[in-house]
Structure formats: structure tokens, C-alpha cells
Amino acid sequence: MGRGKVELKRIENKINRQVTFAKRRNGLLKKAYELSLLCDAEVALIIFSGRGKLYEFASGPSMEKTIERYQRYTYAALEADRPAQDEQSRHQEYVELKAKVEVLQRTQRHFLGEELDHLGINDLQELENQLGTSLKRVRSRQNQHILDQLSDLQKKEEMLLEANDELSRKLEESNAALQRSWKAQEPNIPYSLHHSPEVTREVNVATSTQTRSAFVPGWML
């Protein structure tokens, strides 16, 4: 009487799991050796236990050589499949870009008033709306640009006025300082006498007499 089918699942008992791992690991390594020997195949087997311990078997020169051979093979296979995929992708991208360029060129010609014969009433109405919207945007941008220029001119005007006020203030201060310097150098004569007509005439007569005395002999005076 044959054995029933054993359900494969994780062994919960730790000791039984370790015993089973050791038996099947040895059996797997034996099968890998037999396969490489009987069939002249290059076999590489890598096993990590539950505790992280490494077990390996390589029928070739070394495990590293077998892994390098595997990487070269898989890379070559990917590169062989890639050109066809890249070519198809590039062609699809070219078709999409070409269609977009044609639409843009046709729209540009419509905006310039060209090739309008095949357009219906709805298409022409939509084109008119688009042109109206574009015109509004252009005018809005133009007005904004003018306002910005006016604002800059006003700022410059304010700066020039401030500079003018500053120069006027400095000029007044300079004139006041100059007047104070002149007054400090004048003779210490009362203002009323200094500007009196009588005093002025007396000073002029005395000055004239002194001048004549300087040039006329004393016996003639």
C-alpha cells in the first residue's frame, strides 16, 4: 500500500526542521554533483541556512566564474531584446511628435488667416474666439507694461525731488554759515550808527581831510 501525498509546509519544530534541512541539503548537493558529472553540465548551487550559514557547490572552475558566465548571458539576452523594443519606442515617439508639429503648424497658419477654406462655421467661430482671447492677453500685457513704466518714472521723480530738496537745504545752510562768517569779520559798530547817513558823511569827510593832509604841505592848510 503506497504512501499518501505529503503536504509541503514549514516544519514548526526547530529540531526536526534542522534535521530535515541537513538531510535534504546533502541530497540536493549530491544531485547537483551527479547532474554535472552525468550530463557534463556546469552547475552552481548556493544555499543559505536559516541561521545564515552558506553551503555551495560549483562544478566549474569556481563559483565566481560561473556567476560571471551567468551575468554575461543574461546581459547579452537583454541587449538582444532591447534594440527591437527601442526601435519601436523611438518610432512611436517620432510619429507622436510629428503629429503634434503638424497640428501646431496648421494652427499657426490659421492664426495668420491662411488655409481657412476647409474650415466650417464652428471652426471659424472657435478660431475667432481664440484670436479674441489672445488679443485680450496682449492688450493686458501691454497695459501692465505701461503701468510698470509709469510706476518706475514716478519713483524716479520722487527720488529727484528728494535730491533737489536735499541740495536746497544744504545751500541754505551754506548761505547761513557764510553770512555768519561775514558778520563776525565786520567792525564792532552798532547797527544804527553803522548805517546812519550822518555817521557815513562824517567818516567820508574825515577820510577826505586825511587824504589831502597827506599830499599838501602844512603851511598851506
Phi and psi restraints in degrees (value plus and minus 20) as a CYANA .aco file:
   2 GLY   PHI     -95.5   -55.5
   2 GLY   PSI     138.3   178.3
   3 ARG   PHI     -96.2   -56.2
   3 ARG   PSI     128.0   168.0
   4 GLY   PHI     -96.9   -56.9
   4 GLY   PSI     147.7   187.7
   5 LYS   PHI     -90.1   -50.1
   5 LYS   PSI     107.4   147.4
   6 VAL   PHI    -108.8   -68.8
   6 VAL   PSI     109.1   149.1
   7 GLU   PHI     -95.5   -55.5
   7 GLU   PSI     109.2   149.2
   8 LEU   PHI    -107.8   -67.8
   8 LEU   PSI      99.7   139.7
   9 LYS   PHI    -178.1  -138.1
   9 LYS   PSI     148.4   188.4
  10 ARG   PHI     -85.8   -45.8
  10 ARG   PSI     114.0   154.0
  11 ILE   PHI     -99.8   -59.8
  11 ILE   PSI     100.3   140.3
  12 GLU   PHI     -96.2   -56.2
  12 GLU   PSI     -55.6   -15.6
  13 ASN   PHI     -91.3   -51.3
  13 ASN   PSI     105.9   145.9
  14 LYS   PHI     -85.9   -45.9
  14 LYS   PSI     -62.6   -22.6
  15 ILE   PHI     -87.2   -47.2
  15 ILE   PSI     -66.5   -26.5
  16 ASN   PHI     -81.4   -41.4
  16 ASN   PSI     -56.3   -16.3
  17 ARG   PHI     -86.3   -46.3
  17 ARG   PSI     -58.4   -18.4
  18 GLN   PHI     -89.6   -49.6
  18 GLN   PSI     -59.6   -19.6
  19 VAL   PHI     -84.7   -44.7
  19 VAL   PSI     -64.0   -24.0
  20 THR   PHI     -84.6   -44.6
  20 THR   PSI     -59.4   -19.4
  21 PHE   PHI     -81.8   -41.8
  21 PHE   PSI     -65.1   -25.1
  22 ALA   PHI     -82.5   -42.5
  22 ALA   PSI     -62.5   -22.5
  23 LYS   PHI     -87.1   -47.1
  23 LYS   PSI     -68.9   -28.9
  24 ARG   PHI     -92.3   -52.3
  24 ARG   PSI     -50.6   -10.6
  25 ARG   PHI     -82.7   -42.7
  25 ARG   PSI     -66.6   -26.6
  26 ASN   PHI     -82.9   -42.9
  26 ASN   PSI     -59.0   -19.0
  27 GLY   PHI     -86.6   -46.6
  27 GLY   PSI     -57.9   -17.9
  28 LEU   PHI     -87.6   -47.6
  28 LEU   PSI     -61.7   -21.7
  29 LEU   PHI     -83.9   -43.9
  29 LEU   PSI     -57.2   -17.2
  30 LYS   PHI     -86.2   -46.2
  30 LYS   PSI     -61.7   -21.7
  31 LYS   PHI     -85.2   -45.2
  31 LYS   PSI     -57.9   -17.9
  32 ALA   PHI     -84.6   -44.6
  32 ALA   PSI     -60.1   -20.1
  33 TYR   PHI     -85.8   -45.8
  33 TYR   PSI     -64.6   -24.6
  34 GLU   PHI     -83.5   -43.5
  34 GLU   PSI     -60.0   -20.0
  35 LEU   PHI     -84.0   -44.0
  35 LEU   PSI     -62.3   -22.3
  36 SER   PHI     -87.8   -47.8
  36 SER   PSI     -53.9   -13.9
  37 LEU   PHI     -99.4   -59.4
  37 LEU   PSI     -64.3   -24.3
  38 LEU   PHI     -94.1   -54.1
  38 LEU   PSI     -56.5   -16.5
  39 CYS   PHI    -127.2   -87.2
  39 CYS   PSI     -16.0    24.0
  40 ASP   PHI      32.6    72.6
  40 ASP   PSI      26.5    66.5
  41 ALA   PHI    -126.9   -86.9
  41 ALA   PSI     128.6   168.6
  42 GLU   PHI    -109.1   -69.1
  42 GLU   PSI      93.0   133.0
  43 VAL   PHI    -138.7   -98.7
  43 VAL   PSI     116.7   156.7
  44 ALA   PHI    -151.5  -111.5
  44 ALA   PSI     110.2   150.2
  45 LEU   PHI    -150.6  -110.6
  45 LEU   PSI     109.3   149.3
  46 ILE   PHI    -145.7  -105.7
  46 ILE   PSI     109.1   149.1
  47 ILE   PHI    -152.5  -112.5
  47 ILE   PSI     111.8   151.8
  48 PHE   PHI    -135.1   -95.1
  48 PHE   PSI     105.4   145.4
  49 SER   PHI     -93.7   -53.7
  49 SER   PSI     154.3   194.3
  50 GLY   PHI     -82.5   -42.5
  50 GLY   PSI     -45.2    -5.2
  51 ARG   PHI    -110.6   -70.6
  51 ARG   PSI     -18.2    21.8
  52 GLY   PHI      69.8   109.8
  52 GLY   PSI      -9.8    30.2
  53 LYS   PHI    -101.1   -61.1
  53 LYS   PSI     118.0   158.0
  54 LEU   PHI    -114.3   -74.3
  54 LEU   PSI     115.1   155.1
  55 TYR   PHI    -150.6  -110.6
  55 TYR   PSI     112.6   152.6
  56 GLU   PHI    -164.6  -124.6
  56 GLU   PSI     138.3   178.3
  57 PHE   PHI    -166.5  -126.5
  57 PHE   PSI     113.1   153.1
  58 ALA   PHI    -156.9  -116.9
  58 ALA   PSI     104.8   144.8
  59 SER   PHI    -104.5   -64.5
  59 SER   PSI     -36.3     3.7
  60 GLY   PHI    -102.1   -62.1
  60 GLY   PSI    -185.3  -145.3
  61 PRO   PHI     -78.7   -38.7
  61 PRO   PSI     -60.1   -20.1
  62 SER   PHI    -183.7  -143.7
  62 SER   PSI     145.5   185.5
  63 MET   PHI     -84.5   -44.5
  63 MET   PSI     -57.9   -17.9
  64 GLU   PHI     -82.6   -42.6
  64 GLU   PSI     -61.8   -21.8
  65 LYS   PHI     -84.2   -44.2
  65 LYS   PSI     -61.0   -21.0
  66 THR   PHI     -85.3   -45.3
  66 THR   PSI     -60.4   -20.4
  67 ILE   PHI     -86.7   -46.7
  67 ILE   PSI     -60.2   -20.2
  68 GLU   PHI     -81.5   -41.5
  68 GLU   PSI     -61.3   -21.3
  69 ARG   PHI     -82.6   -42.6
  69 ARG   PSI     -60.3   -20.3
  70 TYR   PHI     -83.0   -43.0
  70 TYR   PSI     -63.3   -23.3
  71 GLN   PHI     -86.0   -46.0
  71 GLN   PSI     -61.1   -21.1
  72 ARG   PHI     -82.5   -42.5
  72 ARG   PSI     -59.4   -19.4
  73 TYR   PHI     -86.4   -46.4
  73 TYR   PSI     -69.2   -29.2
  74 THR   PHI     -86.1   -46.1
  74 THR   PSI     -56.8   -16.8
  75 TYR   PHI     -86.3   -46.3
  75 TYR   PSI     -61.8   -21.8
  76 ALA   PHI     -84.6   -44.6
  76 ALA   PSI     -58.0   -18.0
  77 ALA   PHI     -85.7   -45.7
  77 ALA   PSI     -60.3   -20.3
  78 LEU   PHI     -85.8   -45.8
  78 LEU   PSI     -61.7   -21.7
  79 GLU   PHI     -86.4   -46.4
  79 GLU   PSI     -51.9   -11.9
  80 ALA   PHI     -88.8   -48.8
  80 ALA   PSI     -55.5   -15.5
  81 ASP   PHI    -101.9   -61.9
  81 ASP   PSI     -43.3    -3.3
  82 ARG   PHI     -89.5   -49.5
  82 ARG   PSI     -61.9   -21.9
  83 PRO   PHI     -75.6   -35.6
  83 PRO   PSI     -63.3   -23.3
  84 ALA   PHI     -84.7   -44.7
  84 ALA   PSI     -61.1   -21.1
  85 GLN   PHI     -86.9   -46.9
  85 GLN   PSI     -62.4   -22.4
  86 ASP   PHI     -84.5   -44.5
  86 ASP   PSI     -60.8   -20.8
  87 GLU   PHI     -83.2   -43.2
  87 GLU   PSI     -62.7   -22.7
  88 GLN   PHI     -85.8   -45.8
  88 GLN   PSI     -60.9   -20.9
  89 SER   PHI     -84.9   -44.9
  89 SER   PSI     -63.1   -23.1
  90 ARG   PHI     -84.7   -44.7
  90 ARG   PSI     -58.2   -18.2
  91 HIS   PHI     -85.5   -45.5
  91 HIS   PSI     -61.3   -21.3
  92 GLN   PHI     -84.9   -44.9
  92 GLN   PSI     -61.0   -21.0
  93 GLU   PHI     -84.4   -44.4
  93 GLU   PSI     -59.9   -19.9
  94 TYR   PHI     -82.2   -42.2
  94 TYR   PSI     -63.0   -23.0
  95 VAL   PHI     -82.9   -42.9
  95 VAL   PSI     -62.7   -22.7
  96 GLU   PHI     -85.6   -45.6
  96 GLU   PSI     -63.6   -23.6
  97 LEU   PHI     -85.5   -45.5
  97 LEU   PSI     -58.8   -18.8
  98 LYS   PHI     -83.6   -43.6
  98 LYS   PSI     -60.7   -20.7
  99 ALA   PHI     -84.2   -44.2
  99 ALA   PSI     -61.5   -21.5
 100 LYS   PHI     -83.9   -43.9
 100 LYS   PSI     -60.9   -20.9
 101 VAL   PHI     -84.2   -44.2
 101 VAL   PSI     -61.9   -21.9
 102 GLU   PHI     -82.9   -42.9
 102 GLU   PSI     -60.6   -20.6
 103 VAL   PHI     -84.2   -44.2
 103 VAL   PSI     -63.4   -23.4
 104 LEU   PHI     -84.7   -44.7
 104 LEU   PSI     -62.1   -22.1
 105 GLN   PHI     -84.8   -44.8
 105 GLN   PSI     -60.8   -20.8
 106 ARG   PHI     -85.7   -45.7
 106 ARG   PSI     -61.1   -21.1
 107 THR   PHI     -83.8   -43.8
 107 THR   PSI     -59.3   -19.3
 108 GLN   PHI     -83.6   -43.6
 108 GLN   PSI     -61.3   -21.3
 109 ARG   PHI     -84.9   -44.9
 109 ARG   PSI     -56.6   -16.6
 110 HIS   PHI     -85.6   -45.6
 110 HIS   PSI     -60.6   -20.6
 111 PHE   PHI     -83.1   -43.1
 111 PHE   PSI     -49.4    -9.4
 112 LEU   PHI    -105.0   -65.0
 112 LEU   PSI     -17.3    22.7
 113 GLY   PHI      61.1   101.1
 113 GLY   PSI       1.9    41.9
 114 GLU   PHI    -128.9   -88.9
 114 GLU   PSI     133.8   173.8
 115 GLU   PHI      33.2    73.2
 115 GLU   PSI      32.2    72.2
 116 LEU   PHI    -121.4   -81.4
 116 LEU   PSI     -21.6    18.4
 117 ASP   PHI     -86.1   -46.1
 117 ASP   PSI     -54.6   -14.6
 118 HIS   PHI    -107.2   -67.2
 118 HIS   PSI     -21.0    19.0
 119 LEU   PHI    -104.5   -64.5
 119 LEU   PSI     119.9   159.9
 120 GLY   PHI    -106.7   -66.7
 120 GLY   PSI    -195.1  -155.1
 121 ILE   PHI     -84.6   -44.6
 121 ILE   PSI     -63.5   -23.5
 122 ASN   PHI     -83.8   -43.8
 122 ASN   PSI     -60.8   -20.8
 123 ASP   PHI     -84.8   -44.8
 123 ASP   PSI     -61.9   -21.9
 124 LEU   PHI     -85.5   -45.5
 124 LEU   PSI     -58.8   -18.8
 125 GLN   PHI     -83.7   -43.7
 125 GLN   PSI     -62.1   -22.1
 126 GLU   PHI     -84.5   -44.5
 126 GLU   PSI     -60.3   -20.3
 127 LEU   PHI     -83.1   -43.1
 127 LEU   PSI     -60.4   -20.4
 128 GLU   PHI     -83.6   -43.6
 128 GLU   PSI     -61.2   -21.2
 129 ASN   PHI     -83.1   -43.1
 129 ASN   PSI     -61.2   -21.2
 130 GLN   PHI     -84.2   -44.2
 130 GLN   PSI     -61.5   -21.5
 131 LEU   PHI     -84.9   -44.9
 131 LEU   PSI     -59.1   -19.1
 132 GLY   PHI     -83.9   -43.9
 132 GLY   PSI     -61.9   -21.9
 133 THR   PHI     -84.1   -44.1
 133 THR   PSI     -62.1   -22.1
 134 SER   PHI     -84.1   -44.1
 134 SER   PSI     -59.8   -19.8
 135 LEU   PHI     -84.4   -44.4
 135 LEU   PSI     -60.2   -20.2
 136 LYS   PHI     -82.3   -42.3
 136 LYS   PSI     -61.8   -21.8
 137 ARG   PHI     -84.6   -44.6
 137 ARG   PSI     -60.2   -20.2
 138 VAL   PHI     -84.3   -44.3
 138 VAL   PSI     -65.1   -25.1
 139 ARG   PHI     -85.1   -45.1
 139 ARG   PSI     -60.3   -20.3
 140 SER   PHI     -82.3   -42.3
 140 SER   PSI     -62.0   -22.0
 141 ARG   PHI     -86.6   -46.6
 141 ARG   PSI     -57.0   -17.0
 142 GLN   PHI     -85.2   -45.2
 142 GLN   PSI     -65.0   -25.0
 143 ASN   PHI     -82.5   -42.5
 143 ASN   PSI     -60.8   -20.8
 144 GLN   PHI     -83.7   -43.7
 144 GLN   PSI     -58.2   -18.2
 145 HIS   PHI     -85.4   -45.4
 145 HIS   PSI     -60.6   -20.6
 146 ILE   PHI     -84.7   -44.7
 146 ILE   PSI     -64.2   -24.2
 147 LEU   PHI     -81.6   -41.6
 147 LEU   PSI     -59.2   -19.2
 148 ASP   PHI     -83.7   -43.7
 148 ASP   PSI     -60.3   -20.3
 149 GLN   PHI     -85.7   -45.7
 149 GLN   PSI     -61.3   -21.3
 150 LEU   PHI     -82.6   -42.6
 150 LEU   PSI     -61.3   -21.3
 151 SER   PHI     -82.5   -42.5
 151 SER   PSI     -61.0   -21.0
 152 ASP   PHI     -84.6   -44.6
 152 ASP   PSI     -60.6   -20.6
 153 LEU   PHI     -85.0   -45.0
 153 LEU   PSI     -60.1   -20.1
 154 GLN   PHI     -83.2   -43.2
 154 GLN   PSI     -60.8   -20.8
 155 LYS   PHI     -83.3   -43.3
 155 LYS   PSI     -60.9   -20.9
 156 LYS   PHI     -85.6   -45.6
 156 LYS   PSI     -58.8   -18.8
 157 GLU   PHI     -82.6   -42.6
 157 GLU   PSI     -64.1   -24.1
 158 GLU   PHI     -81.5   -41.5
 158 GLU   PSI     -60.3   -20.3
 159 MET   PHI     -84.7   -44.7
 159 MET   PSI     -60.5   -20.5
 160 LEU   PHI     -86.7   -46.7
 160 LEU   PSI     -58.6   -18.6
 161 LEU   PHI     -84.6   -44.6
 161 LEU   PSI     -62.3   -22.3
 162 GLU   PHI     -82.9   -42.9
 162 GLU   PSI     -61.4   -21.4
 163 ALA   PHI     -84.6   -44.6
 163 ALA   PSI     -58.8   -18.8
 164 ASN   PHI     -85.1   -45.1
 164 ASN   PSI     -62.7   -22.7
 165 ASP   PHI     -83.0   -43.0
 165 ASP   PSI     -59.5   -19.5
 166 GLU   PHI     -84.9   -44.9
 166 GLU   PSI     -62.4   -22.4
 167 LEU   PHI     -85.1   -45.1
 167 LEU   PSI     -60.2   -20.2
 168 SER   PHI     -83.0   -43.0
 168 SER   PSI     -61.7   -21.7
 169 ARG   PHI     -83.9   -43.9
 169 ARG   PSI     -62.7   -22.7
 170 LYS   PHI     -85.5   -45.5
 170 LYS   PSI     -56.3   -16.3
 171 LEU   PHI     -85.7   -45.7
 171 LEU   PSI     -62.9   -22.9
 172 GLU   PHI     -82.4   -42.4
 172 GLU   PSI     -62.2   -22.2
 173 GLU   PHI     -84.0   -44.0
 173 GLU   PSI     -58.9   -18.9
 174 SER   PHI     -85.3   -45.3
 174 SER   PSI     -62.5   -22.5
 175 ASN   PHI     -85.0   -45.0
 175 ASN   PSI     -60.9   -20.9
 176 ALA   PHI     -83.8   -43.8
 176 ALA   PSI     -61.5   -21.5
 177 ALA   PHI     -86.0   -46.0
 177 ALA   PSI     -57.1   -17.1
 178 LEU   PHI     -86.3   -46.3
 178 LEU   PSI     -61.5   -21.5
 179 GLN   PHI     -84.0   -44.0
 179 GLN   PSI     -60.9   -20.9
 180 ARG   PHI     -83.0   -43.0
 180 ARG   PSI     -55.8   -15.8
 181 SER   PHI     -87.5   -47.5
 181 SER   PSI     -59.4   -19.4
 182 TRP   PHI     -85.2   -45.2
 182 TRP   PSI     -64.0   -24.0
 183 LYS   PHI     -83.8   -43.8
 183 LYS   PSI     -54.7   -14.7
 184 ALA   PHI     -89.0   -49.0
 184 ALA   PSI     -45.5    -5.5
 185 GLN   PHI    -108.4   -68.4
 185 GLN   PSI     -33.7     6.3
 186 GLU   PHI     -92.2   -52.2
 186 GLU   PSI     134.2   174.2
 187 PRO   PHI     -81.0   -41.0
 187 PRO   PSI     133.1   173.1
 188 ASN   PHI    -101.7   -61.7
 188 ASN   PSI      50.8    90.8
 189 ILE   PHI    -135.9   -95.9
 189 ILE   PSI     116.7   156.7
 190 PRO   PHI     -74.7   -34.7
 190 PRO   PSI     127.3   167.3
 191 TYR   PHI     -82.9   -42.9
 191 TYR   PSI     -58.1   -18.1
 192 SER   PHI     -87.8   -47.8
 192 SER   PSI     -57.6   -17.6
 193 LEU   PHI     -96.8   -56.8
 193 LEU   PSI     -56.5   -16.5
 194 HIS   PHI     -82.7   -42.7
 194 HIS   PSI     -52.7   -12.7
 195 HIS   PHI    -127.3   -87.3
 195 HIS   PSI      -9.5    30.5
 196 SER   PHI     -98.2   -58.2
 196 SER   PSI     118.0   158.0
 197 PRO   PHI     -83.3   -43.3
 197 PRO   PSI     -58.4   -18.4
 198 GLU   PHI     -84.8   -44.8
 198 GLU   PSI     -66.2   -26.2
 199 VAL   PHI     -81.9   -41.9
 199 VAL   PSI     -57.6   -17.6
 200 THR   PHI     -83.4   -43.4
 200 THR   PSI     -62.3   -22.3
 201 ARG   PHI     -85.9   -45.9
 201 ARG   PSI     -61.6   -21.6
 202 GLU   PHI     -82.1   -42.1
 202 GLU   PSI     -62.3   -22.3
 203 VAL   PHI     -83.2   -43.2
 203 VAL   PSI     -58.1   -18.1
 204 ASN   PHI     -88.6   -48.6
 204 ASN   PSI     -60.4   -20.4
 205 VAL   PHI     -84.8   -44.8
 205 VAL   PSI     -64.8   -24.8
 206 ALA   PHI     -82.4   -42.4
 206 ALA   PSI     -57.9   -17.9
 207 THR   PHI     -86.9   -46.9
 207 THR   PSI     -59.4   -19.4
 208 SER   PHI     -87.4   -47.4
 208 SER   PSI     -59.6   -19.6
 209 THR   PHI     -85.0   -45.0
 209 THR   PSI     -62.6   -22.6
 210 GLN   PHI     -83.0   -43.0
 210 GLN   PSI     -55.5   -15.5
 211 THR   PHI     -88.9   -48.9
 211 THR   PSI     -62.7   -22.7
 212 ARG   PHI     -87.5   -47.5
 212 ARG   PSI     -58.3   -18.3
 213 SER   PHI     -82.3   -42.3
 213 SER   PSI     -46.7    -6.7
 214 ALA   PHI     -92.4   -52.4
 214 ALA   PSI     -45.2    -5.2
 215 PHE   PHI    -134.8   -94.8
 215 PHE   PSI     -27.6    12.4
 216 VAL   PHI    -130.2   -90.2
 216 VAL   PSI     116.7   156.7
 217 PRO   PHI     -82.5   -42.5
 217 PRO   PSI     137.1   177.1
 218 GLY   PHI     -87.3   -47.3
 218 GLY   PSI     -53.1   -13.1
 219 TRP   PHI     -90.8   -50.8
 219 TRP   PSI     -36.7     3.3
 220 MET   PHI    -107.9   -67.9
 220 MET   PSI     -29.4    10.6
